[in-house]
Amino acid sequence: MLMLVNVSAITSLIWPLTMLAITGIGTGLTFSLNRIATTEGIPFIPYVFWSCLLSGVLLVGLCVYRRAYPSLRFEHLRTYLIIGVLGMALPVTILAFVAPNIPASVVALGMTLSPMMTYLLALALSMERFKWFGVGGIMLGLLGVLLIIVPETSLPDPDMALWVAISLLAPLCFALCAICAAKFRPSSARSVAVSAGVQLIAAIFLVPVMIVADSWWFVDSEFGNGEWALVAVSVFYAIFWLCFFEIVRLAGPVFFSISNYIATISGVVWGLVIFGEALSPWIWAALALMLSGLYLLSTRDSLEGGSGLRS
């Protein structure tokens, strides 16, 4: 009987694990795709707008096929706005903004801080209990950041330290998004419908931003590497949000947090493969500290009897 239970449990995790691998590897790739697109001349705000719009259109098409349309009720619209802005429009704009100025692998390292920031915010809002493992994970993560920013030889150019600091606003946005999603997502919302709503609201949010910044871009007659990177990112975002909501529904948000391991390692590997980025020993040490901190943070529930975010 025990063997049957274990086999059943493993079988039930095959699909969530598959989606977890897809989201982690794909997220790591987006750091390099952002750099390709922005260095090829696509302005970073229109780049994010078009990736949100195109992925939203793909998801709307899937909604029509599945007959699962985004709801226009207040609680649903509020969810689209919160997740669309905090989970997509703002952080992806920040990542695209810094992409031409720092190695993609360094950007990937910053993503390990998102669960740590989530824990701190949840602790401040009494959504999470104090855990020494959580504090230890946060301290290791902060030490990893210092190893990237402080030593003059850690980055190819010491002036990149400011860009690294700006890039850390992205994991903060993701952390805020996780907190708000845990509190506000309607239980009846279907994953494909919420995904479409999130992407379209994110695109709508960026329209006035482009107007104020007077930053516009349209595809011209030449379809180069930057445009292909935009298409690839758009397709992935549609897949990512579907996987995100399905993983949370099937296995919970704590299980999804494992994707940060995959995304960080994937981002470093993609940076090495695509750009041949040479990382200093300081960066490798920072990676080890951040992954160790993320391990402590993600295992705090099983080691200390916690239950994760509490709504």
Secondary structure, 3 states (H helix, E strand, C coil): CHHHHHHHHHHHHHHHHHHHHHHHHHHHHHHHHHHHHHHCCCCHHHHHHHHHHHHHHHHHHHHHHHCCCCCCCHHHHHHHHHHHHHHHHHHHHHHHHHHHHCCHHHHHHHCCHHHHHHHHHHHHCCCCCCCHHHHHHHHHHHHHHHHHHCCCCCCCCCCHHHHHHHHCHHHHHHHHHHHHHHHHCCCCCCHHHHHHHHHHHHHHHHHHHHHHHCCCCCCCCCCCHHHHHHHHHHHHHHHHHHHHHHHHHHHCHHHHCCHHHHHHHHHHHHHHHHHCCCCCHHHHHHHHHHHHHHHHHHCHHHHHCCCCCCC
